[in-house]
Amino acid sequence: MRKTLVQFIVALFIAIVTTTLYLHLSELYLPFEHKLKDFMFKARGEVKGDENIVIIDIDEKSLKALGQWPWSRDTVSTLLQNLAEYEVGIVGLDIVFAEPDNSSPKKVFQKLGLPFENVMDYDALLAQTIGDTPTIVGYVFALSNDGIAPEAAPKSNAIIVEKNRPENSFLIKPYRTILNIPSIQENAYSSGYFNTIPDNDGVVRSIPLVMQYDGIAYPALSLEMIRVMLDQKKISIVYDERGIEQIELGDIAIPTDFFGRMIVNYRGGSKSYRYISAVNIYNKTADASHVKGKIALLGTSAAGLLDLRSTPFESVFPGVEVHANALDNILNKNFIAKPIWAVGVDMAAIAIVALLTFTILLIPSAIFSFLSLVLLNSIIIGLHYYFMVYEGIIFHTFLLLLSANILFVLGQAINYFLEIKQKEMIKGKFASKVSPAVMNDILSTQGDVLSGREKEITVFFSDVRNFTNLSEAMGDPKSLIHLMNAYMDPMTDIIIKTGGTVDKFIGDAIMAYWNAPLHVDNHADKAVSAALEQLHHLRDLNAELRLSPEFKNAVTMSDKKGVPIIDIGIGINTGVAIVGEMGSSSRSDYTVIGDPINLGSRLESLCKYYSSKLNISNFTKEQLEGKYIFRFLDLVTVKGKSEPIEIWQVHDYDRVMPIPLYNVSKEELEKELQRYHEGIALYKKGLFEEALKIFEELDAKEDKTNQTIYAIYRERCLHYIEMPPQNFNGVFVHTSKG
């Protein structure tokens, strides 16, 4: 119970810490979260890109054929004119013409001081071509202060409306623009920026669809191309209380993060879209069907032009294809995003995972507990993968996995240290009570072996006869303790050796039991054999004590030769009792309680009445499998019980315990018991006169083994002959404990 409470508190603490990290310290875990999502992308694999999107690639082949970049503007103009002749749908330029073309004839003539009024101007040619073709030009925002003064605002025909805008816009606010030369910028129908902003690890996972410059919002190149294609005038930015919720373009609702960034649902690695070499367009050798009606992006995959990015799929990825993926996502409404309500789901998941991990820690088996943790981790990853890939919804994965595994490790550490403490406690409770083998079994058993439960046990009571006289004879308390230790030590060893548990020492008495806390096979036989061994050992112990001068007072007390210095009686009973740790919160003990224990104590007390060394109940006798010699003593109801029980005296089959003052062989004892049981059978039938003759016959023998029992039955027979009983059932009622 204590261990469970500690683990629950730890689970609650982990849930609170995880929630705090989630809400306030995202920079600590987002790099790991990003890597998990990258892994999910790769696990999903390649997805075919939209065939309506093509990339006009300024590749190595084109650079070799048309010369190094930048090309003269007439070359670019020819590319755009040829694309128009191929009936391209729309062209987006992932390049910016920020400086005039120094190779232009007009520029050369100007430098040489020659008349240039009628000389070809490549910049003007390109500007005119851009104006005459379905081309959207691109530009770049400088996001931070680079020491250059801000320039003019970009040109955009888009009308951007901000719905429910708070006092402070959440849009990214760049420092300045890097625009095309004025002639190109002014002749273009519209323009859009092609910035890609990587995460802290350098990977581009999202693009900002709208940024705010000088108080005005401007669209990204991909968003502007879609707007023009759909002939939409307005782009709406929808806010909620936490930031931007989505960007709307006609009937397309694009989910974004709070800053207007759209997570790119990459189709795969590079070449997910058709690449057409720019030189093939220039030479008009391209397949017209690959261009007609298509959405074309003019960009570069050449490594030397440094327009390469790192994405979840590849560390070297053409920047132009990032925009191709963004176009694909918007056109096909194939988004992945983290909606505002996903935050609530994440927080609920943190609590649920903590609770499930706590439940896993309650599993007793370490192997099943670990396998359950693996299953929980797999379910978390599997569910989040499903929602991202098939539903387009992102949930935080890393913190759930982290909290589950940290809690599991801490919980197992608590299990380990508390189990060590429990084992030490068990050792303390049982070190002097059970055998080392039983101790090891207890320590290796899963679960709380000390918890209270019902269990069948065999209980044992032994008591020293005439202990008061013995203690008076010893005189010195120290000598008495020494004497009792000489007796208790071997008796305890015998109990432990046979798998028994010593419950307590009650003065000169010993209480023990078998089959608890762990299972003991043939526990009734183990208890009886231990009792018989004690009786045999006691005879040898008394012989040793007689030779020891240390115990001369005790020897003097035994005034007849053969009378034991220490004499005991043993009672054994078998039944279902309550076993477990009992007591107060400050002091407890592992013990057994119930009617079988009380009856065992009564059987020991009745040893004096029947002049017996070892009494057992019929409940114990019924379970014995070994060979023993039994003497039926009585059918009685003891004090406090209404149901009659049989009391039996037990002798060792192989080593008959010599009765004090009498020494008989096994054969003589069996012959005597056979005649005795004939008398008992007659007695039970109510034939008291016939039974009396047998008991008198046995009592008259010089080597009789139990004078007391014969006297008891002679007296009863005489009583019943004089006063015949009605409905005699053979039951004798004991009105006292002994």
N, C-alpha and C positions, 0 to 999 in steps of 0.2 A: 504494500500500500504506500509506504514511504517512497519507494523507488518510482512508482507510477506518478505520485504527486510531483516529485522533483522533475521527472521527464515532461510532465504537462507544463510546469512553470517554464522550463527551457523552451518548449515548443511555442508557448505564448510569447516569450522574449524574442525568439528568432522571428516570429511573425511580425512583431512590432518593429524590430530593426529592419527587416526586409521592406516593410511598408515605408519606413522613413527613407531608406535608400531610394526606393522607387519614386517617391514624391519629390525629394529634395536634393539627391546626390546622383543624378543620372550620369554625370560625367565619369563616375567611377566604374559603372558597369556597362555603359553603352558600347564601348569597343568590343567587349565579349558578346554582347547581344548582336551586334552587327555581324560578327564572325559566324554565329549560329545561323543567322538568316542567309548569309552567303552559302553556308553548307547546305541549307534547304534548297536554295536555287540550284546548286550543283546536283543535289539528289534528284530534283525534278527533271533535270536534263534539258536538252535543246528542244525548243518549240519553233515551228516554222514561222518565219516572219511574214508580214503582209506583202503579197506579191505586187501590190500597187505602189510600193515604196521602192525606189531605186537610188543608188548612190553613184554619182558621176565622180569617179575617183581620179584625183591628181596623183597617180601612182608613179612608181619608178619607171615604168615603161613610157608613160607620158612625159616625164621629165627628161628622159633620154632622147625622145623624139622631138620635143618642142623646146628644149632648153631648160636651164635652171629656173627655179622660182625666185622672184615673181616674174611671170610672163608679161610681155607687153600687153596693154589693154586691148589692142585689136585682136589678139589671140583669144582672150576671154570673151570678147564681143562675138567672135566667130563661133565659139562654143555655144553661147546663148542663142545666137541666130539659128544655128543648126538644130538645137533642142526645140526651138519654136517650129522649125520646119518638120521636125519629127512629131509635131503636135503634142508635145509634153503638156501635162495638166497644169503643173505649177513647179517653179524652181525656187529653192531656198539656198542662199549663199552662206555657207559656213566659213566664209573668208571676209576680210574687211580691207578695203582699199583706202587706207588712211593717208597716203601721200600721193602726190601727182606722179604720173609715169614719166620718168626722166628719159625713156627711150622714145617718147613721142616725137615725131618730126617737128611739130610746132615748138616743143620744148628745146630741141636741138638748135633750131633756127634762132630762137630767142637768145640762147647762150652765145651763139656765134655772131649775134648782132645783125642778122639777115632779115629781110622782110618775111613775115610769117602769117600775113592775113589770110592767104588762101592755102596754107599748108595744113596737112592732115593733123588733127588733134585726137590722139587715141583716147584720152580721158573723156572728151566730148562724145566720141564714137561709142564708148562703153555706156556712158550715161544715157545716150539716145536709145541704145539697144535695150538697156534695162527698162526704159520707159515703154518701149514697144513690145516687150515680151512679158509673159506672166512670171515676173521675177520679184521675189521678196529679198531685199538685201539684209545682210547681217551686220551687227556691230558688237562692240564689247564694252562692258562697264568695268572701270577700275574700282575695286571694292574698298580700297583703303587709300589714304593720302600718300601719293607717290611723289609729292613735291611739284607736280605740274598743275597749273591753274585749271579749274573746271571749264569745259567748253560748252558749246550750244547743246540744246536738248535734241534728242532724236526725233525723227519724223515717224508718226504713227497715225493711221486713220482709225484706230480702234477707240471706241468710247468705253472707258472703264468706270464702272459704278461700284462703289463700296457700300454694301448694305449693312446696317447696324454697326457702322464703324465706331469704335471707341475713340476716346480723346487722342490716344496715341496709336498710330497705325502699327501693325505687326509686320508689315512688309520690310524686306531687306532694303537698306538705303545705301546705294553705292556712292563713291566720292565724286567720280567724274565719268564722262563718256569718251570712248575712242571710236569716232565715227568715220564713215567714208568721206572722201573729199566732197565739198558742198555740191558740185555738179551732179555727182552720182546720188547723193542723199536726197537732193531736191527732185530729181527725175524719177526716183523709185516710187512705185505705187504705195508701198509701205515698207516697214523694216521691223526687225526684232533682234534682240540680243541673243547671243549663243554662249553665254557663260555657263560653265559647269562648275559647281562648288563641291569639292570633295569633302568627305568627313575627315576627322582628325587623323585617321590612319591612311589617308591619301586615296581612298576608294570612292569613286563617284557612284552614289546610290540614289541620288535624287537631283532634280533640277528645279530652280526657282521659276515658276511660271509667270510671276509678275514681280517686278521690283519698282521701288518708288525713287524717282530722281527729281530733285528740286520741287518736291510737293506733288508731282504728277506720277501716276502709275503707268508702266510700260510693259508690254507683253514679251515673252520669250519668242524666239524665231519659230519654234514648233507650234506654239499656241496661235501666233499671228497667221501662220500659213493655213491652219485649220479654219480660223475665223474667215479668212478671205475665201477659201474654198467653199465654205458653207454660206457665204454671202451674209454673214452676221455683222451687225454694226456694233453690238454691245457685248462687253465682257463684264460679268458681275462677280464681285468678290464678296462672299457671304461670311460674316463674322458671328461668333458666339462669344460668351463671356470670357473664354480663355484664349481666343485668337481666331485665326482664319479657319473656317470649317471646310469650305469648298469653293471652287471657282466654277461658275456656270457659263456655258457657251451654247446658246440655244437650248436644246433639250439634253445637252451633255452636261452632267454634273461631275466635275473632276475633284475627287477627294484629295486634300492636301494636309500637310501638318499646319501648326499654328502660324507659321511664317510664310505660307504660300508655296511650299516646296512639294512637288509631286514625286513620290517614290517611283523609280523606274522599274517596271516589270519587264526585266530583260528577257528577250526571247532566247538568248544563248550567248555563245562567244561571238567573236568577229565573223563576218561573212554570213550573218543570219539573213541578210537582204542581198538582192542582186547588185553586184558591183559592175559598173561599166567603165572601162578605161577612158579617160578624157580624150586621149588621142584618137580613139575610135569615133567619138562624137565629132571631133575636129575634122577628121578625114572622111566623115560620113560613111564609115564602114560598119557601124553598129546595126544590130537587128532592130528595125523600126518598131516591131511589136513589143520590144522590151522597154520602149520609151513612150509610145503613144498613150496619152491619157494618164500617165503615171505622175506620182509625186516625186520629184527629183531633188536631191540635195547635192550641191557641189561642194566637195571637201577633199581631204587628203588622207591617205593611209601610209604615205611615205614617211619612214622613220626620220629622215633628215629635216622634215618640215615641223617636227616637234608638236604635232597635234594628236598626241597619244595619251590615253587615260588608263587608269586602273579601275576595273569593275569587279563585281562578285565572281564573274566567270574567268576573267583574264587580267593579268597585270599590265599587258600592252594591248590597248584596245583603241581603235580609231575614234577620235572625238566626234566626228560627223555621225558615226553610227549610234552614239548616245542619243542624238536628236532624232535619228530614224526610229529608235525604240520608243521615244516619247511620242512621236507622231502616231506610231502604231497603237500605243496604249490609248490615246485620246480618240482616234478614229474608231477603234473597235470596242471602246469602253471597257478595256481589259485592265482594270486598276488593281493595285494592292495599296491598302491604306490602313491607318489606325484611327478609327472613328472615336469620337469623344466618349461614347459609352464603353469602349474597350478598356478605358482606365478603370471603370468600376468593376469590370470583369476581372481585370488583372489583380485588383486588390482583394476581391472575393476569392480568386484562385490562390492567392498567397495564404489566406486563412485556411482554405480547404486542404491545400497541400500540407500545411503544418499539421492539421488534424489527422490526415491520412498517414503521414510519417509517424506521428505519435502512436497511431493504431498499429502500425507495422512494428514499432518497438515493443509492443505488448506480446508479439508472437514469441512463444518460448524457444522455438528452434532458431538458432543463429543462421542456419542455412536458408530456411524458409523466409526468415526476416530479410536476409540479403536479397534473395530472389524476388521478394515482394518489392523491395526498393528498386531493383532493376526494372521490374514491371511498371512501377510508378513513373520512373524516368522515361521509359519507352512510351507510355501513354501520353505524358506531357509533350514529348517531342512529336509523336504521331499526330496528336490533335492539333498542335500548332502548325505542323506541316500541312495538314489537311486544310485548315482554315486559310492559310496563306496562299496555297497553290490553287485550291478549288473554290474558295469563297472570297479571296482577295482581302482578307481581314488579318491584320497583324496583332498578335498578342506577345507580351514579353515572356520570353522563355528562360533566359539565363538566370534571373533571380529565383524563379521557381525551382530550377534544378539545383542552384546553389543552396537555397534554404533547406530543401529536402535532404540533400546530402550532408550538409553541415549538421543539421538536426540529427540525422541518423548516426553520424560519427559521435556527436556529443552524447546522444542517448545510449549508444553502445559503450561509450566510456563510463557513463553513469552506471550502466549495467555491470560493467567490469569491476569498478571500484566498490559498488554496493554489494556485489556478489562476494568480493573478497572479504568485505566487512561481515556479510552474512555467514560466510564460511568460517570466519574467526569466531563468530557468535555460536555457530553450530559446534565448532570444536570445543568451545568453552562449555557448552551444555552437555556434550556427549563424550568428551575426552575420557571421563572415568566411568562411562556407562556402557559403551558399546565397543566392539572389536575394531581394529584398524580397517579391516575389510568393509565392515558396515559403514564406518566413517567415510571411507572413500566413495562408497556407493551414494551416500547422502550428498556429498559434495559434488558428485558428477550428475546428480539427478536434476532435471530442469523443473522449474516451478517451485512453489513454496511448500517444501516438505513439512514445515512446521505448522501449517494451517490446520485448524480443527476439522475432523471428518469422522464418519463412522467406519469402523473396521473390525473384522474378526481378529481377536488376539487370544493368546493363552497367557493368563496371569499367574504369578508365582508369589507366594508368601512363605517366609520362614521365620521362626521365632525361637530364641534360646529358652529352654525350660529352666525354671528356678533361678532366673537371673538375679532376683533380689537377694537370695541367699548367697549366690556366687559373688556378687558385688560386696556383700558384707564380709564374706570370708577373705576376699582379697585385701580389704582394709585400705590400702594405698590406692588412690584414684589413678595415679600414674601406672601402677601395675595392672589395674583393671583395664585401662585403655590399651596397654600393651597386649594383654590377653585377647581383648576383642579384635585388635588389629591382626593378631596371629590367626584368628578365626575368620574375620571378614575378608582378608586379602585373597586366600585361596577360593573361598566361596564365590567372590565376585569374579575372579578369573575364570571359573568354570562356567558361570552364566554368560560372560562375554564370549568365551571360546565357542559356545554352541549357538551364537548368533542372537543372544538375548540382550535386552536393554535394562540396565539397573535403573529403576525409577527413583528410589529413595532408600535411605537408611533411617529407620524409625527406632532409635535407641539400639536395642539388640536385634531388631527385626530387619529383614531385607524384603523389599518389594521389587519385583522385576516382571518383564513381559516379553513375549516373542511376537513377531510379525508386525512390528511398528518400530520406527517410522517407515521402514521399507519392508517389502514382502520377504517372508522366510518360509521356504518349503517345509512341510511336515512340522509346523511349529509346535503342535501338541507333543509329538515325539521328542523334539529338541528340549522342551521344557521338562518332560518326565525323565529323560536320560540325564539332564543336568542335575535334577534333584537326586536321582539315584547315585550319580557320581559324587555329589556332595556328601551323601550319607556314607559312602565307602571311604571318602577322604577323611571324613570326621573321625572315623575309627582310628586311622593312622595318626591323625593330628592328636587325638587324646593319648595315644601311646607315646608320642613325642613329649607331650606336656608333662606326663608322669615322670619322665626322666629329667626334666628341666627343674633345677633348684629355684629358678625365678618364680615358678608357679606352685611352690610347696603348699601354700595356703589353700589353693584350689584343689590340690591333690588330697589334702587332709579332709576337705569337705566331702569328697566321694568316699564314704566310710566303708564301702564294700569293694572288693576287687571285681572289676568288670563293670562297675557303675561309671558311666562316662563323666569326665570333668565338664565337658560341654555337651549337652543333649539338645536336640532341636526337633521341631515338628514342621512339616511342610504341607501346604495346601495349594492345589493347582486346579484352575477352572478355565474353560474355553467358552467364548461368547463374543457377541458384537458389542463393542464399547466405543466411546467417543475418545479419540486420541488427538492431541494437538497441544499448542502452546497456550497455557492458561495462567491467569493471575492478574495483577494490576498493571497499569501502564509503566510503573517504575520497577516492578519486580514480578517476573513470571518464570514459569518452568514448563518444560515439555512433559506431559503426564497423561494418564488415562483415567477416565471416570465412567461410572455406570454400574448396573446391577452385577455384571460378571465379576467386577473387581470386589464388590461387597461379598459375593458368594465365595470367592477365593479366600478372602480373609476369614470367613466363617469356617471353611474347611480346615484351614490351619488351626484355628482355635479348637476344633473338635478332635484334633489329634490326641489331646489329653484325655478327652472323654472316652475314646475308643482304644487308648493305649497304642496308637499307631504312629509311625514315623512319617508316612507319606500318604495323604488323602487326596483323591481326585474325584471330580464329579463325573456323572455319566456322560456329560457333554464333551469332556476331554477324552474319556475312554472310547467313545464312538469314533474319534478321529485318529486313534493310535493305530499305526501300521506295524510297529515292531513287536517282538515277542516279550511278554511280561507275565509275571505270575500275579493274579488278582485275588483279593479276598473281598467279597461283598460285605460291607459293614452295616449299611442301614438304608432304608427308604424313609426320608424325613422331610419335614418342612422346617426350615431354619427360621430364626426370629426375623421378622420383617418380610417374609415371603409366604405366599399361599400355595404355590405350586410345589409338589413334592419332587425331590431330587434323589438320585442314588449316590451313595458315598462308597467309594472303593479304596481299599488299601492296595498299594503296588509294591511288588518285590522284583528285583532284577532277575531276569530269566537265567542269565549266565552266571551271575555272582549273587547268590542269595545273601541278603544282608543279615548277619547274625543278630538275633534278638537279644537284648541284654539278659544275662544269666542263663541263656539257652543257646546252644549251638546245634543246628539241625542241618541235614543235607537237603538238597533240592528235592530229591525223591521223597524224603520224609515229610517235607513241607507240602508237596503236592498231594500226598496221600492224606494228610491231615485236612487239607483244604477241600478235598473231594468229599470226605465225610461231613465236614462242616457245612458245605453247600447243600448236602442232602437234608441236613437239619433246617437250613434256611428255607428250602423249598417247602418243607412240611409246615414251617412256621407261617409262611405267606399264605398257605392254603387254610390256615386256622386249625391245623392238627397239632395242637400245642402239647398234648401228652406224648405223642411220638417224637416231636421235635425236642422236648425236654430230655428224653432219654439220650438222644445223640449229644446234646450240649453237656449233660452230666458225664457222659462217657469221655468226651474230649477233655473236660475240665479235670477228670481224674488222672489223666496221663501226667507223668512226671516231666516229660519234655515238651509239654504244650507250648505253643508259640504266642498265644495271646490269651492270658488268663482273664483279662478284663472283658473281652468280647463274649466269652462263654458265660461269665457271671451275669452280664447284661441280659443275654437271651434266656438264661435260666430264670432270672427274676421276672422277666416279662411273661414267660410261659406259665410260671406259677400264678402270676397275677391274672392272666386271662383264663386259666383253668378254674380259678376261684370265682372270677367275675367274667363270664363269657361275653365278648363284645358283640354288638349288633353290626352287621355289614362290614366285617373286618376287611380292611384293604392293605394291611401291612405297613401303614404310614405311622411314623413316630414324630411327634411334634416337639421340637426343641424350643423352650421358652427363654433360654438364655443364649448368649453368644458362644459359650464354650462349656 
